[in-house]
Amino acid sequence: MKKLITICLTALFVMGAAGFAVAEDVDVHANEGKLLKEFRAEIPEDHIVDAKALHDVWMKRKKGDSDAYLIDVRTDSEYRAFHIEGTDHIQAGHWYHIPDKIKDPNTPIYIWCRTQHRGAYVTGFLYKIGYKNVYLVEEGVLGWAKQGYPFVNKFTGNFKITGYRKKPSDFETEGYKIREWPLW
């Protein structure tokens, strides 16, 4: 009996080690890129728009001349930091709530994130499940900021971003003598 248990455990160990060896050969970054291309291919080219097109729809919404949904899919903290006034927010990972809120698959929906990566996934998902009038906003809020369009948050009201960076400057990270918590 002990020999059988030893043989079984050895076999499991060998199979597990072989599984890890095979897993090391997987290029997950390349696979993610392929998946993103697959989702982006779901989006008709004429439904990939820029910040100017979003601004036009946003202005119509403000006037009550459009029933389009304008959905920011960035994280909660990104949205709270700044967003386009009057727009909806659903984190990209929670896109599956959209069908609960928007029943008509022909309703115009505009989706964006910081650039367009998460937005492309959400837009692709919506096309895959049957929506027909979804627009991906290229360059996301970065494109909106580059055009000089306003943002808002609950602390400062309206403002414009004059420069956008991915990481804090050296002065921002090292310039303060007292800091209760790190910024990034």
C-alpha positions, 0 to 999 in steps of 0.5 A: 500500500505504501508503494502505491501511495508513493508511486501515486504521489511521485506521478502527481509531482512529475505531472505537476512539474511538467505542467509548470514547465509548460506554463512558463512557455506561455506569453501572456502579454502576447495572448492579451494583445491577441485578445484585445485585437479580437475584441477591437475587431468586433467594433465597426470602424465608423464606431471608433470616434475621437474626443471631438465626436464625444464632445458633440454628443455630450453637448447635445445631451446637455441640451436634451437633444440626445438620449445617448449613454456616455459611460466612463469605464475607468476605476472608481478612484480615477473617476473620482479624481476627475471625469466628464460632467454628467456622464455615467460610470461603470468600471470596466470589470463591471460591464455586465451591469450595462444590459441591466440598465440599457435594454434596447440594443440600438441605444447609442452608447459611448464608451471610454477609459483613460486611453482606449484599452479597457474601453475597447474590451467593454465595447467589444463585449457589448457588440459580442452580446448584441448591442449595435450602436456602441462607440469607442472613444479613441484616446479616452480622457487623454483625448478629451484633455488634449482638446482642452475640454473641461472635467469636474470632480466634487471637490474643485468643480470644473477644471481643465488639465493642462498636462497629463502624465502617467507617473509623478515627477521627481519633485512630486515623489521626493520634494516633500519633507513630510508625507503621511502616505505615498502618492503612488 
